Amino acid sequence: IPGMANCFVACAQGSLLPKWVLIWLVSSTVICMMDVFYTMMRPLTNRGGNWLATFYEPWNIYADVDYRYADKKDLVTMATGRVMILEIFMNIIAVFMNNCRSRHTVLTVFTSSAFVFWKTVWYMVLYIRQPEGTPDYINPEASYLRQFIVFWVADGIWVIIPLLVMVALWDRLAKDDYSDCHSSCDEDEFTKKDLSSLRSSEITA
């Protein structure tokens, strides 16, 4: 277990990030770019559109369960696609900064992961205990097993892994920020005491 914990937080050689985090950043960036293209190009990417539909068969399997992805006029997937562009941009910048060993790398990755985490949680919550009269966007004909694997597990990956990234980076951010703030506060307090003592001595003199 200690060895697994070390691998979880240990940085790759010449990197500011653990190797698995770098792999996740690159792979998630590619998948998100494909996802944005899928939603932007509907109905061409939907099943029965053109050759793109064959290329996007995994997305269409998902759309068979989650009807939002099959609807080119759906506002939610349109909005999440636009937000995803920001996530893609931040991931690319983070990988570039890591290669340059920028001190802003860890904070950028943490922020991007927080965006992905909360965006996905928000999207999944839309399907939990929906108010009466709300359209059912989950295919009622899909089996519970298929709904669980295709929707909840697939989307859950984009909750769990970003959360693990934040956990892996949290301690480093907390230590650095606390030490800087603590040092700064001590210096400010020391300066205030010095000024107070100086004024007292001047008044006494």
Backbone as CSV, one residue per row, in Angstrom:
resi,resn,N_x,N_y,N_z,CA_x,CA_y,CA_z,C_x,C_y,C_z
1,ILE,0.825,-1.214,0.000,0.000,0.000,0.000,0.860,1.264,0.000
2,PRO,1.908,1.342,0.844,2.770,2.535,0.785,3.376,2.745,-0.593
3,GLY,3.760,1.632,-1.271,4.324,1.751,-2.609,3.311,2.317,-3.594
4,MET,2.061,1.883,-3.485,1.009,2.399,-4.362,0.772,3.877,-4.088
5,ALA,0.838,4.250,-2.821,0.639,5.652,-2.456,1.750,6.521,-3.028
6,ASN,2.982,5.998,-3.000,4.107,6.756,-3.564,3.951,6.938,-5.070
7,CYS,3.508,5.887,-5.758,3.292,5.982,-7.206,2.164,6.955,-7.523
8,PHE,1.217,7.060,-6.589,0.054,7.925,-6.793,0.448,9.397,-6.830
9,VAL,1.408,9.775,-5.996,1.783,11.189,-5.893,3.172,11.493,-6.463
10,ALA,3.977,10.441,-6.705,5.348,10.667,-7.175,5.340,11.208,-8.600
11,CYS,6.202,12.176,-8.857,6.290,12.790,-10.185,7.212,11.982,-11.088
12,ALA,6.881,11.980,-12.376,7.756,11.337,-13.356,9.057,12.136,-13.440
13,GLN,10.119,11.479,-13.893,11.416,12.151,-13.990,11.324,13.337,-14.955
14,GLY,11.790,14.489,-14.491,11.742,15.697,-15.304,10.362,16.296,-15.436
15,SER,9.442,15.852,-14.585,8.057,16.334,-14.651,7.627,16.880,-13.299
16,LEU,6.658,17.780,-13.318,6.086,18.315,-12.082,4.819,17.558,-11.695
17,LEU,4.421,16.587,-12.532,3.180,15.846,-12.322,3.451,14.346,-12.309
18,PRO,2.636,13.574,-11.588,2.752,12.112,-11.677,2.483,11.649,-13.110
19,LYS,3.103,10.545,-13.487,2.996,10.053,-14.863,1.558,9.764,-15.245
20,TRP,0.770,9.175,-14.306,-0.607,8.816,-14.628,-1.461,10.066,-14.857
21,VAL,-1.116,11.173,-14.200,-1.843,12.426,-14.406,-1.570,12.962,-15.807
22,LEU,-0.319,12.882,-16.235,0.032,13.319,-17.589,-0.706,12.492,-18.640
23,ILE,-0.750,11.175,-18.427,-1.467,10.293,-19.359,-2.934,10.662,-19.409
24,TRP,-3.511,10.953,-18.244,-4.916,11.336,-18.189,-5.160,12.657,-18.908
25,LEU,-4.296,13.627,-18.716,-4.457,14.929,-19.366,-4.468,14.794,-20.885
26,VAL,-3.527,14.017,-21.408,-3.427,13.857,-22.861,-4.619,13.076,-23.408
27,SER,-4.929,11.946,-22.771,-6.026,11.107,-23.270,-7.371,11.803,-23.135
28,SER,-7.608,12.492,-22.015,-8.885,13.177,-21.831,-9.030,14.349,-22.797
29,THR,-7.908,14.998,-23.125,-7.951,16.096,-24.095,-8.386,15.586,-25.466
30,VAL,-7.821,14.453,-25.887,-8.184,13.871,-27.185,-9.657,13.463,-27.197
31,ILE,-10.105,12.793,-26.139,-11.500,12.331,-26.073,-12.462,13.516,-26.031
32,CYS,-12.106,14.551,-25.274,-12.983,15.729,-25.182,-13.064,16.461,-26.524
33,MET,-11.954,16.531,-27.247,-11.978,17.154,-28.565,-12.908,16.387,-29.506
34,MET,-12.852,15.071,-29.436,-13.746,14.244,-30.248,-15.192,14.430,-29.819
35,ASP,-15.405,14.567,-28.524,-16.757,14.745,-27.993,-17.359,16.069,-28.463
36,VAL,-16.572,17.128,-28.392,-17.046,18.433,-28.841,-17.385,18.391,-30.326
37,PHE,-16.532,17.738,-31.112,-16.786,17.630,-32.554,-18.070,16.835,-32.806
38,TYR,-18.289,15.804,-32.015,-19.506,14.980,-32.169,-20.769,15.817,-31.966
39,THR,-20.792,16.596,-30.888,-21.989,17.391,-30.595,-22.149,18.556,-31.562
40,MET,-21.043,19.122,-32.018,-21.121,20.254,-32.943,-21.575,19.823,-34.340
41,MET,-21.243,18.598,-34.725,-21.518,18.131,-36.078,-22.787,17.287,-36.184
42,ARG,-23.557,17.189,-35.094,-24.828,16.478,-35.216,-25.725,17.178,-36.236
43,PRO,-26.517,16.500,-37.040,-26.781,15.048,-37.045,-25.821,14.236,-37.907
44,LEU,-24.786,14.850,-38.493,-23.875,14.098,-39.357,-23.159,12.989,-38.586
45,THR,-22.889,13.256,-37.285,-22.195,12.247,-36.484,-23.161,11.255,-35.853
46,ASN,-24.452,11.541,-35.882,-25.448,10.601,-35.355,-25.568,9.391,-36.274
47,ARG,-26.058,8.318,-35.726,-26.241,7.110,-36.520,-27.167,7.390,-37.700
48,GLY,-26.731,7.005,-38.898,-27.510,7.264,-40.096,-27.153,8.563,-40.776
49,GLY,-26.175,9.302,-40.217,-25.767,10.580,-40.806,-24.925,10.367,-42.047
50,ASN,-23.635,10.149,-41.885,-22.755,9.796,-42.999,-21.614,8.947,-42.450
51,TRP,-20.463,8.951,-43.108,-19.357,8.102,-42.666,-18.863,8.472,-41.272
52,LEU,-19.111,9.709,-40.832,-18.708,10.111,-39.485,-19.435,9.299,-38.410
53,ALA,-20.660,8.887,-38.733,-21.438,8.104,-37.774,-20.742,6.783,-37.453
54,THR,-20.108,6.196,-38.471,-19.371,4.947,-38.251,-18.168,5.192,-37.352
55,PHE,-17.478,6.287,-37.584,-16.322,6.655,-36.770,-16.719,6.915,-35.325
56,TYR,-17.920,7.474,-35.143,-18.405,7.835,-33.810,-19.377,6.809,-33.234
57,GLU,-19.219,5.557,-33.615,-20.115,4.519,-33.114,-20.140,4.442,-31.573
58,PRO,-18.986,4.553,-30.877,-19.046,4.541,-29.402,-19.930,5.658,-28.845
59,TRP,-19.886,6.831,-29.455,-20.729,7.943,-29.014,-22.202,7.648,-29.303
60,ASN,-22.460,6.999,-30.419,-23.839,6.668,-30.768,-24.409,5.567,-29.880
61,ILE,-23.542,4.664,-29.429,-23.981,3.671,-28.443,-24.397,4.380,-27.160
62,TYR,-23.620,5.397,-26.786,-23.979,6.194,-25.606,-25.284,6.953,-25.848
63,ALA,-25.426,7.529,-27.058,-26.628,8.301,-27.386,-27.876,7.425,-27.438
64,ASP,-27.703,6.119,-27.623,-28.851,5.204,-27.583,-29.439,5.129,-26.183
65,VAL,-28.629,5.460,-25.188,-29.093,5.445,-23.786,-29.417,6.855,-23.319
66,ASP,-28.522,7.802,-23.588,-28.710,9.201,-23.196,-29.204,9.978,-24.421
67,TYR,-30.510,10.250,-24.452,-31.112,10.877,-25.623,-30.594,12.287,-25.891
68,ARG,-30.044,12.945,-24.890,-29.538,14.309,-25.098,-28.455,14.333,-26.180
69,TYR,-27.621,13.316,-26.183,-26.518,13.274,-27.144,-26.985,13.026,-28.572
70,ALA,-28.194,12.529,-28.733,-28.711,12.280,-30.076,-29.451,13.493,-30.629
71,ASP,-29.749,14.466,-29.761,-30.546,15.629,-30.154,-29.645,16.812,-30.468
72,LYS,-29.632,17.227,-31.736,-28.763,18.339,-32.140,-29.224,19.672,-31.570
73,LYS,-30.468,19.751,-31.066,-31.000,20.997,-30.517,-30.950,21.035,-28.990
74,ASP,-30.308,20.043,-28.392,-30.267,19.996,-26.933,-29.336,21.080,-26.384
75,LEU,-29.870,21.943,-25.538,-29.116,23.075,-25.004,-28.052,22.648,-23.998
76,VAL,-28.342,21.584,-23.250,-27.410,21.155,-22.206,-26.105,20.652,-22.814
77,THR,-26.192,19.745,-23.779,-24.958,19.227,-24.396,-24.254,20.304,-25.221
78,MET,-25.021,21.246,-25.747,-24.402,22.354,-26.465,-23.578,23.208,-25.501
79,ALA,-24.155,23.483,-24.315,-23.467,24.307,-23.316,-22.259,23.583,-22.730
80,THR,-22.413,22.301,-22.409,-21.285,21.555,-21.845,-20.157,21.415,-22.869
81,GLY,-20.511,21.347,-24.148,-19.495,21.297,-25.196,-18.669,22.559,-25.229
82,ARG,-19.320,23.700,-25.041,-18.594,24.969,-25.029,-17.686,25.070,-23.809
83,VAL,-18.174,24.593,-22.662,-17.339,24.592,-21.454,-16.147,23.662,-21.643
84,MET,-16.386,22.555,-22.345,-15.334,21.573,-22.572,-14.180,22.161,-23.380
85,ILE,-14.472,23.122,-24.233,-13.409,23.772,-25.008,-12.414,24.455,-24.070
86,LEU,-12.928,25.075,-23.015,-12.061,25.707,-22.017,-11.215,24.658,-21.308
87,GLU,-11.820,23.509,-20.977,-11.086,22.435,-20.316,-9.964,21.917,-21.220
88,ILE,-10.270,21.752,-22.507,-9.270,21.286,-23.469,-8.100,22.264,-23.526
89,PHE,-8.419,23.544,-23.602,-7.395,24.582,-23.669,-6.518,24.555,-22.426
90,MET,-7.132,24.420,-21.251,-6.366,24.400,-20.003,-5.480,23.168,-19.917
91,ASN,-5.968,22.016,-20.384,-5.161,20.799,-20.361,-3.934,20.933,-21.252
92,ILE,-4.128,21.483,-22.438,-3.004,21.662,-23.362,-1.973,22.616,-22.769
93,ILE,-2.461,23.712,-22.185,-1.557,24.674,-21.542,-0.823,24.015,-20.381
94,ALA,-1.526,23.179,-19.617,-0.913,22.523,-18.463,0.208,21.580,-18.891
95,VAL,-0.025,20.809,-19.961,1.019,19.905,-20.462,2.222,20.710,-20.944
96,PHE,1.969,21.797,-21.628,3.053,22.655,-22.110,3.829,23.250,-20.929
97,MET,3.114,23.728,-19.911,3.778,24.315,-18.743,4.582,23.263,-17.990
98,ASN,4.059,22.029,-17.949,4.797,20.963,-17.278,6.121,20.692,-17.982
99,ASN,6.092,20.714,-19.315,7.334,20.511,-20.071,8.336,21.637,-19.812
100,CYS,7.804,22.832,-19.550,8.668,23.986,-19.243,8.971,24.100,-17.755
101,ARG,8.386,23.167,-16.969,8.546,23.166,-15.511,8.114,24.490,-14.897
102,SER,6.972,24.970,-15.341,6.417,26.206,-14.794,5.851,25.960,-13.402
103,ARG,6.017,26.930,-12.526,5.497,26.794,-11.162,3.977,26.873,-11.105
104,HIS,3.347,27.231,-12.216,1.886,27.315,-12.265,1.240,26.021,-12.745
105,THR,2.045,25.006,-13.042,1.520,23.767,-13.625,0.527,23.068,-12.712
106,VAL,0.923,22.838,-11.472,0.084,22.072,-10.538,-1.244,22.778,-10.297
107,LEU,-1.204,24.081,-10.109,-2.430,24.834,-9.867,-3.358,24.782,-11.084
108,THR,-2.788,24.865,-12.280,-3.598,24.820,-13.508,-4.274,23.468,-13.659
109,VAL,-3.539,22.388,-13.412,-4.109,21.044,-13.518,-5.192,20.836,-12.466
110,PHE,-4.947,21.317,-11.260,-5.942,21.187,-10.195,-7.224,21.933,-10.576
111,THR,-7.088,23.144,-11.090,-8.246,23.948,-11.478,-9.013,23.296,-12.613
112,SER,-8.308,22.821,-13.618,-8.953,22.143,-14.746,-9.691,20.897,-14.288
113,SER,-9.090,20.140,-13.391,-9.724,18.921,-12.874,-10.978,19.255,-12.074
114,ALA,-10.925,20.358,-11.334,-12.103,20.786,-10.583,-13.244,21.154,-11.528
115,PHE,-12.907,21.815,-12.644,-13.919,22.147,-13.648,-14.590,20.884,-14.184
116,VAL,-13.760,19.908,-14.573,-14.283,18.659,-15.147,-15.141,17.926,-14.124
117,PHE,-14.648,17.861,-12.887,-15.374,17.167,-11.820,-16.767,17.747,-11.618
118,TRP,-16.834,19.049,-11.399,-18.128,19.656,-11.079,-19.056,19.729,-12.289
119,LYS,-18.499,19.889,-13.483,-19.339,19.890,-14.684,-20.015,18.534,-14.859
120,THR,-19.246,17.457,-14.639,-19.794,16.111,-14.804,-20.788,15.784,-13.700
121,VAL,-20.468,16.174,-12.471,-21.412,15.955,-11.366,-22.721,16.673,-11.659
122,TRP,-22.623,17.919,-12.111,-23.831,18.692,-12.440,-24.647,17.990,-13.521
123,TYR,-23.971,17.477,-14.553,-24.678,16.810,-15.647,-25.379,15.546,-15.156
124,MET,-24.702,14.759,-14.326,-25.287,13.516,-13.842,-26.446,13.761,-12.883
125,VAL,-26.352,14.849,-12.114,-27.425,15.176,-11.166,-28.737,15.488,-11.892
126,LEU,-28.628,15.938,-13.150,-29.834,16.221,-13.936,-30.714,14.988,-14.101
127,TYR,-30.138,13.807,-13.939,-30.859,12.558,-14.172,-31.292,11.880,-12.873
128,ILE,-31.043,12.519,-11.742,-31.385,11.930,-10.445,-32.636,12.591,-9.876
129,ARG,-33.657,11.774,-9.615,-34.918,12.242,-9.020,-35.450,13.477,-9.753
130,GLN,-35.682,13.315,-11.037,-36.203,14.416,-11.841,-37.628,14.762,-11.416
131,PRO,-37.976,16.059,-11.444,-39.339,16.463,-11.089,-40.361,15.814,-12.020
132,GLU,-41.547,15.615,-11.500,-42.615,14.999,-12.288,-42.933,15.870,-13.501
133,GLY,-43.085,15.256,-14.649,-43.354,15.981,-15.884,-42.120,16.317,-16.681
134,THR,-40.923,16.069,-16.097,-39.676,16.322,-16.817,-39.478,15.244,-17.882
135,PRO,-39.088,15.624,-19.099,-38.830,14.617,-20.133,-37.794,13.607,-19.675
136,ASP,-38.013,12.349,-20.003,-37.087,11.290,-19.620,-36.029,11.150,-20.711
137,TYR,-34.826,11.595,-20.409,-33.764,11.560,-21.400,-32.986,10.248,-21.391
138,ILE,-33.255,9.383,-20.418,-32.659,8.060,-20.401,-33.605,7.100,-21.109
139,ASN,-33.101,6.362,-22.069,-33.916,5.422,-22.842,-34.590,4.423,-21.912
140,PRO,-35.933,4.467,-21.813,-36.625,3.554,-20.894,-36.550,2.102,-21.352
141,GLU,-36.243,1.885,-22.613,-36.170,0.521,-23.127,-34.806,-0.120,-22.876
142,ALA,-33.839,0.686,-22.489,-32.519,0.142,-22.164,-32.574,-0.568,-20.813
143,SER,-31.913,-1.711,-20.714,-31.914,-2.458,-19.456,-31.171,-1.672,-18.385
144,TYR,-31.433,-2.016,-17.132,-30.754,-1.331,-16.026,-29.243,-1.537,-16.100
145,LEU,-28.835,-2.733,-16.539,-27.405,-3.012,-16.652,-26.777,-2.123,-17.719
146,ARG,-27.487,-1.988,-18.845,-26.965,-1.149,-19.917,-26.924,0.311,-19.496
147,GLN,-27.962,0.787,-18.810,-27.966,2.160,-18.303,-26.802,2.381,-17.347
148,PHE,-26.568,1.396,-16.480,-25.509,1.526,-15.482,-24.136,1.613,-16.141
149,ILE,-23.874,0.726,-17.097,-22.554,0.678,-17.727,-22.354,1.842,-18.693
150,VAL,-23.324,2.058,-19.587,-23.163,3.052,-20.646,-23.264,4.471,-20.116
151,PHE,-24.163,4.705,-19.152,-24.343,6.081,-18.650,-23.574,6.321,-17.355
152,TRP,-23.922,5.591,-16.290,-23.376,5.916,-14.979,-21.888,5.605,-14.860
153,VAL,-21.448,4.469,-15.398,-20.020,4.131,-15.318,-19.206,5.035,-16.244
154,ALA,-19.675,5.195,-17.493,-18.937,6.017,-18.460,-18.793,7.455,-17.973
155,ASP,-19.890,8.052,-17.494,-19.812,9.419,-16.977,-19.071,9.471,-15.643
156,GLY,-19.212,8.393,-14.861,-18.558,8.367,-13.554,-17.048,8.429,-13.636
157,ILE,-16.488,7.945,-14.743,-15.031,8.021,-14.941,-14.571,9.471,-14.893
158,TRP,-15.397,10.378,-15.463,-15.037,11.791,-15.530,-15.319,12.517,-14.215
159,VAL,-15.802,11.762,-13.232,-15.926,12.277,-11.864,-14.786,11.738,-11.014
160,ILE,-14.559,10.437,-11.109,-13.598,9.766,-10.239,-12.155,10.170,-10.546
161,ILE,-11.763,10.125,-11.825,-10.361,10.417,-12.144,-10.001,11.879,-11.867
162,PRO,-10.825,12.873,-12.284,-10.488,14.256,-11.896,-10.410,14.433,-10.379
163,LEU,-11.266,13.714,-9.642,-11.205,13.793,-8.181,-9.887,13.229,-7.671
164,LEU,-9.440,12.112,-8.243,-8.160,11.527,-7.845,-6.999,12.467,-8.173
165,VAL,-7.088,13.167,-9.298,-6.049,14.136,-9.655,-5.986,15.232,-8.596
166,MET,-7.152,15.737,-8.183,-7.178,16.790,-7.158,-6.622,16.286,-5.837
167,VAL,-6.940,15.042,-5.488,-6.415,14.457,-4.248,-4.896,14.339,-4.317
168,ALA,-4.377,13.912,-5.482,-2.927,13.739,-5.643,-2.180,15.060,-5.559
169,LEU,-2.819,16.144,-5.988,-2.143,17.448,-6.015,-2.468,18.318,-4.808
170,TRP,-3.482,17.950,-4.064,-3.981,18.793,-2.977,-2.911,19.096,-1.936
171,ASP,-2.193,18.071,-1.507,-1.215,18.252,-0.429,-0.109,19.215,-0.837
172,ARG,0.331,19.122,-2.086,1.397,20.016,-2.553,0.918,21.463,-2.596
173,LEU,-0.297,21.672,-3.046,-0.837,23.037,-3.085,-1.026,23.584,-1.678
174,ALA,-1.558,22.754,-0.799,-1.831,23.203,0.565,-0.554,23.544,1.304
175,LYS,0.472,22.727,1.162,1.741,22.978,1.859,2.391,24.260,1.360
176,ASP,2.477,24.410,0.044,3.130,25.588,-0.527,2.389,26.863,-0.149
177,ASP,1.057,26.831,-0.313,0.284,28.031,-0.032,0.341,28.380,1.452
178,TYR,0.278,27.342,2.312,0.277,27.607,3.743,1.619,28.164,4.195
179,SER,2.712,27.565,3.686,4.036,28.019,4.121,4.279,29.463,3.699
180,ASP,3.886,29.809,2.461,4.082,31.177,1.998,3.273,32.159,2.824
181,CYS,1.991,31.793,3.050,1.095,32.677,3.813,1.588,32.809,5.249
182,HIS,1.987,31.662,5.834,2.453,31.659,7.227,3.697,32.530,7.373
183,SER,4.618,32.385,6.437,5.849,33.169,6.479,5.547,34.651,6.330
184,SER,4.642,34.944,5.377,4.289,36.332,5.125,3.615,36.957,6.338
185,CYS,2.712,36.193,6.960,2.000,36.711,8.130,2.962,36.960,9.287
186,ASP,3.929,36.029,9.457,4.906,36.204,10.536,5.735,37.459,10.320
187,GLU,6.128,37.704,9.078,6.922,38.882,8.769,6.125,40.153,9.020
188,ASP,4.836,40.130,8.630,3.991,41.301,8.855,3.830,41.572,10.339
189,GLU,3.614,40.478,11.102,3.442,40.639,12.539,4.730,41.164,13.180
190,PHE,5.865,40.642,12.703,7.148,41.085,13.230,7.370,42.565,12.935
191,THR,7.003,42.993,11.746,7.159,44.393,11.360,6.285,45.292,12.227
192,LYS,5.049,44.836,12.509,4.143,45.630,13.342,4.695,45.791,14.751
193,LYS,5.264,44.716,15.299,5.832,44.780,16.651,7.030,45.720,16.680
194,ASP,7.866,45.668,15.642,9.034,46.539,15.564,8.617,48.005,15.519
195,LEU,7.609,48.299,14.702,7.140,49.672,14.580,6.547,50.159,15.897
196,SER,5.807,49.258,16.557,5.199,49.629,17.835,6.268,49.922,18.879
197,SER,7.306,49.074,18.927,8.398,49.271,19.885,9.149,50.541,19.577
198,LEU,9.368,50.825,18.312,10.090,52.015,17.904,9.333,53.270,18.308
199,ARG,8.025,53.274,18.099,7.213,54.426,18.465,7.200,54.651,19.950
200,SER,7.147,53.538,20.720,7.136,53.633,22.191,8.436,54.233,22.699
201,SER,9.559,53.814,22.085,10.875,54.325,22.518,11.014,55.794,22.177
202,GLU,10.422,56.193,21.030,10.492,57.592,20.633,9.680,58.476,21.588
203,ILE,8.509,57.968,21.997,7.650,58.721,22.911,8.338,58.865,24.273
204,THR,8.976,57.756,24.748,9.675,57.753,26.029,10.840,58.733,26.010
205,ALA,11.568,58.746,24.872,12.714,59.646,24.759,12.248,61.092,24.740
